[in-house]
Amino acid sequence: MYAVIRTGGKQYRVAPGDVVKIETAASDNQTIEFSDVLAVSGEPGTVAKPSTAKVTAEVVREGRGDKILVFHLKRKKQYKKLQGHRQNFTEVRIKAIEADGVTYTAAK
């Protein structure tokens, strides 16, 4: 059982129990609900677009990613530029996937 959700301009394939790093998202009481569900796979080998679906997750932690170095160089012009960037993220654990009245949760 998995679902494809869209958040922060990206798409993620998630299943109950997965831990995913997403773009920084506002959370109320450490719970996030994703309502933009693109596809759900209930049985092996089938993928469908549900009429009503949502994915609930709990926030594990928030942080900043590793530094990415961006290097610009223009040959023969004596121009060099080094720039660093660290992207903020929110790490979430998928609790349940609800699609068309059926709820899938992580096995314990």
C-alpha positions in Angstrom: 0.0 0.0 0.0 1.4 3.4 -1.0 0.3 6.8 -2.1 1.8 9.6 -4.2 1.5 13.0 -2.6 2.5 16.5 -3.7 4.0 19.0 -1.2 6.6 21.8 -1.6 6.5 21.6 -5.4 7.7 17.9 -5.3 6.0 14.5 -5.4 6.8 11.8 -3.0 5.9 8.1 -3.0 5.0 7.2 0.7 3.8 4.2 2.6 2.6 3.9 6.2 5.6 3.9 8.5 8.0 5.7 6.0 10.2 8.6 7.2 10.4 11.3 4.5 12.3 14.6 4.4 10.1 17.3 2.8 10.3 21.0 2.3 9.6 23.0 5.5 5.9 22.8 6.3 3.8 24.4 9.0 2.5 21.9 11.5 -0.1 22.2 14.2 0.6 20.1 17.3 3.2 18.0 15.5 0.8 16.6 12.9 0.6 17.3 9.2 -2.2 16.3 6.9 -1.6 16.1 3.1 -4.8 16.4 1.1 -3.1 16.7 -2.3 -3.0 12.9 -3.1 -2.2 12.1 -6.7 -2.5 8.3 -6.7 -3.1 5.4 -4.3 -2.2 1.8 -4.7 -4.4 -0.4 -2.5 -3.7 -3.8 -4.0 -0.4 -4.9 -5.7 -0.4 -4.0 -9.3 -3.2 -1.4 -9.2 -2.9 2.4 -9.1 -5.9 4.6 -9.0 -6.9 8.3 -8.5 -9.1 8.3 -5.5 -12.1 10.7 -5.2 -11.3 11.5 -1.6 -8.0 10.8 0.0 -5.6 12.2 2.7 -2.3 11.2 4.2 -1.6 12.0 7.9 2.0 12.2 9.3 3.7 13.2 12.5 6.7 15.5 12.6 9.9 13.7 13.7 12.3 16.7 13.5 13.1 19.9 11.7 16.5 20.9 10.5 18.8 22.1 7.7 20.4 20.0 5.0 24.1 19.6 4.1 25.8 22.6 2.5 25.7 22.6 -1.3 28.6 24.5 -2.9 27.8 26.3 -6.2 30.9 27.3 -8.2 30.7 29.8 -11.1 33.7 30.2 -13.4 34.1 32.2 -16.6 37.3 31.1 -18.3 39.8 33.6 -19.4 38.0 36.5 -17.7 39.5 36.0 -14.2 36.0 35.5 -12.7 35.3 33.0 -9.9 32.5 32.8 -7.4 31.8 30.3 -4.7 28.4 30.3 -3.0 27.0 28.0 -0.3 23.4 27.0 0.4 21.6 25.0 3.1 18.0 24.0 2.5 15.5 23.8 5.5 13.6 20.5 5.8 10.9 18.8 7.9 11.3 15.1 8.6 7.9 13.4 8.9 6.8 9.8 9.6 3.7 8.6 7.7 1.0 7.4 10.1 -2.0 6.6 7.9 -3.4 6.7 4.4 -7.1 7.2 4.0 -8.6 6.7 0.5 -12.3 6.4 -0.3 -13.2 5.4 3.3 -10.5 2.8 3.7 -7.7 3.4 6.1 -4.2 1.9 5.8 -1.8 2.2 8.8 1.7 0.9 9.6 2.1 -2.6 10.9 3.5 -2.7 14.4 
